[in-house]
Amino acid sequence: MKQLVAYITSGYPDPKFTIDLALALGESGVDTLELGIPFSDPVADGPIIEKANFLSLQHGFKFTDLLHISKAVALHVDTLWMGYFNLFYQYGMTALLREASHLHVNGMIIPDLPHEEAQCYHAQFEKYDVANITFVAPTDSQERIAQIVADAKKFIYLVAYTGITGSGEHEDLQEILCYIKRHSPTPVYVGFGVNADTAKEKVYGADGVIVGSAFVNILLNERSTHSEKIRECSMLASRIKQIINE
């Protein structure tokens, strides 16, 4: 069974909505939830997620909101935190990982923390049994891929192209997928540009997909009620889960 990871921006439009949406997604085919931590300069994200980050912060999002959301969600849906390293560093990595473990959050996605720098925190991730998700990009050399996937945990995040989230770019990933699988038994999930139209193509040869902008775009529709947004996101999750397993 191919896996579906869903990214949503925490606290947008408010923490209660995030909890309700997260639980609904868990019942609609989402295997892992990626709780995005709003940040003022989300360099790896496209305009859709960037806007949701800005609005969440504008609405008063605080890190304590993330903890509250996680406490309500993580026992019911496999949960990761996605954020930029400055946020985690300011909190303190040891304290953060301890908190994550206590809340049953199973991993971190930190797109601006290079593999070499992440090794400084490897022992702390191991101590608290929290996965630091490994990124592989199409621009990585074969030697580098072999190095960075050697100790990958939970899943390997394969960036579908060089760019930002939400774009419709296309790259042939079969060669790099084969090479990753040659060097690691860890499942490989494809992210960036995945939606209902592209999921079948993106998941070919992979073990799952990561979908973000397609969900967040629904949340940004100001004409929809909260209930309508949750229903539409749930329908999208069910549809993508079906598509990638056909």
C-alpha positions in Angstrom: 0.0 0.0 0.0 1.5 3.3 -1.1 1.5 6.0 1.6 0.0 9.5 1.6 1.6 12.3 3.7 -0.4 15.5 4.0 1.1 18.9 4.9 -1.1 21.5 6.5 -0.1 24.9 8.0 -0.6 24.8 11.7 -2.9 27.4 13.2 -4.5 28.6 10.0 -7.1 29.8 10.3 -6.9 28.8 14.0 -5.6 25.9 16.1 -9.1 24.3 16.7 -9.6 24.2 12.9 -6.2 22.6 12.5 -7.1 19.9 15.0 -10.4 19.1 13.3 -8.8 19.1 9.9 -6.0 16.8 11.0 -8.3 14.2 12.5 -10.6 14.3 9.5 -7.6 13.7 7.2 -6.5 10.8 9.3 -9.9 9.2 8.7 -9.7 10.0 4.9 -6.6 8.1 3.9 -3.8 10.2 5.1 -1.1 7.9 6.7 1.2 10.7 8.0 0.4 14.3 8.9 3.0 17.0 8.4 2.2 19.9 10.7 3.9 22.9 9.2 5.2 25.5 11.7 4.5 29.0 10.4 7.7 31.0 9.6 8.2 34.4 8.2 10.6 33.3 5.4 9.7 29.7 4.3 12.4 29.5 1.6 11.5 26.0 0.3 7.8 26.7 -0.1 5.9 28.3 -2.9 3.4 31.2 -2.7 0.5 29.2 -1.5 2.1 27.8 1.6 4.0 31.1 2.1 0.7 32.9 2.2 -0.8 30.5 4.7 2.3 30.9 6.9 1.9 34.7 6.8 -1.8 34.5 7.7 -1.2 32.1 10.5 1.4 34.4 12.0 -0.9 37.4 11.4 -3.6 35.6 13.3 -1.3 35.2 16.3 0.2 31.7 16.0 2.5 30.8 18.8 4.7 27.7 19.3 2.5 26.7 22.2 -0.3 26.3 19.6 1.7 23.7 17.9 2.1 21.8 21.1 -1.6 22.0 21.8 -2.5 20.8 18.3 0.0 17.9 18.5 -1.3 16.8 21.9 -4.8 16.5 20.4 -3.7 14.8 17.1 -0.5 12.8 17.4 -2.1 9.8 19.3 -4.6 9.4 16.5 -2.6 10.3 13.3 1.1 9.6 12.7 2.5 13.2 13.1 5.6 15.0 12.0 6.7 18.6 12.5 7.9 20.5 9.5 9.8 23.8 10.1 12.8 25.8 9.4 15.9 25.3 11.6 16.0 28.7 13.2 12.7 28.0 14.9 14.0 24.7 16.3 17.4 26.2 17.3 15.8 29.0 19.2 13.6 26.6 21.1 16.6 24.3 21.8 17.0 21.0 20.0 17.2 18.9 23.2 14.1 20.5 24.7 12.3 20.3 21.3 13.0 16.6 20.8 12.0 15.8 24.4 8.7 17.7 23.8 8.1 15.9 20.5 8.7 12.5 22.1 6.4 13.3 25.0 3.6 14.3 22.5 4.2 11.2 20.3 5.4 13.3 17.4 7.5 10.8 15.4 9.7 13.0 13.2 11.0 16.3 12.0 11.2 17.7 8.5 13.8 20.5 8.4 14.4 21.5 4.8 17.2 24.1 5.5 19.3 21.8 7.8 22.0 20.2 5.6 22.9 16.6 6.2 26.3 17.4 7.5 25.0 19.9 10.1 22.2 17.5 11.1 24.8 15.0 12.2 25.6 17.2 15.2 22.1 16.4 16.5 22.1 12.7 15.5 22.5 11.4 19.0 19.7 13.6 20.3 17.3 12.4 17.6 18.2 8.8 18.4 17.8 9.3 22.2 14.3 10.5 21.8 13.4 8.1 19.0 12.4 11.0 16.7 13.2 10.6 13.0 15.1 13.4 11.2 13.7 13.0 7.7 16.4 12.8 5.0 16.1 14.9 1.8 17.4 13.8 -1.6 17.3 16.2 -4.6 17.7 15.4 -8.3 20.9 17.5 -8.2 22.6 15.3 -5.6 25.5 13.2 -6.9 25.4 9.4 -6.5 28.2 9.6 -4.0 26.2 12.1 -1.9 23.0 10.1 -2.1 24.7 7.0 -0.9 26.1 9.0 2.1 22.9 10.8 3.1 20.5 7.8 2.9 22.7 5.4 4.8 21.1 6.1 8.2 17.7 7.4 6.9 14.7 6.8 9.2 11.0 6.6 8.6 11.1 7.7 5.0 13.3 9.5 2.5 11.9 12.7 1.1 12.7 12.8 -2.6 12.3 16.3 -4.0 10.5 15.9 -7.4 12.4 18.7 -9.0 14.7 21.6 -8.2 12.6 24.5 -7.0 9.8 25.3 -4.5 6.7 23.5 -3.4 3.5 23.9 -5.4 5.1 24.2 -8.9 4.2 21.9 -11.8 7.7 21.1 -12.9 8.5 17.6 -14.1 11.6 15.5 -13.9 12.2 11.8 -14.6 12.9 10.3 -11.2 13.3 6.6 -12.1 17.1 6.6 -12.2 17.4 8.4 -8.8 14.7 6.2 -7.2 16.6 3.1 -8.3 19.8 4.4 -6.9 18.3 5.4 -3.5 16.7 1.9 -3.2 20.1 0.3 -4.0 21.6 2.0 -1.0 18.7 2.1 1.6 15.7 -0.1 2.5 13.9 3.0 3.9 10.7 3.9 1.9 11.0 6.8 -0.5 8.2 9.3 -0.8 8.0 11.9 -3.6 7.1 15.5 -2.7 6.9 18.9 -4.5 4.2 19.4 -7.1 2.0 16.5 -6.1 -1.7 16.8 -6.5 -4.6 14.7 -7.8 -3.5 15.3 -11.4 0.2 14.4 -10.9 0.1 11.8 -8.1 -0.1 8.7 -10.3 3.0 9.8 -12.3 4.9 11.0 -9.2 4.4 7.8 -7.2 5.6 5.5 -9.9 8.6 3.6 -8.5 8.2 5.3 -5.1 6.5 4.2 -1.9 4.4 7.2 -1.3 3.7 10.9 -2.0 3.8 14.1 0.0 1.0 16.6 -0.7 1.0 20.1 0.6 0.0 23.0 -1.6 -3.1 21.2 -2.9 -4.5 21.0 0.6 -3.4 24.5 1.7 -4.9 26.0 -1.4 -8.3 24.7 -0.2 -7.7 26.4 3.1 -7.0 29.7 1.5 -10.5 29.9 -0.1 -12.2 32.6 1.9 -15.6 31.8 0.3 -15.7 28.4 1.9 -16.8 27.7 5.5 -14.6 25.7 7.9 -16.8 22.6 7.4 -16.6 22.9 3.6 -12.8 23.2 3.7 -12.5 20.1 5.9 -14.9 18.1 3.6 -13.0 19.2 0.4 -9.6 18.3 1.9 -11.0 15.0 3.1 -12.3 14.2 -0.4 -9.0 15.2 -1.9 -7.1 12.9 0.5 -9.3 10.0 -0.3 -9.0 10.6 -4.1 -5.2 10.8 -4.0 -4.9 7.7 -1.8 -7.0 5.8 -4.3 -5.1 7.2 -7.3 -1.7 6.2 -6.0 -2.9 2.7 -5.2 -4.7 1.9 -8.4 
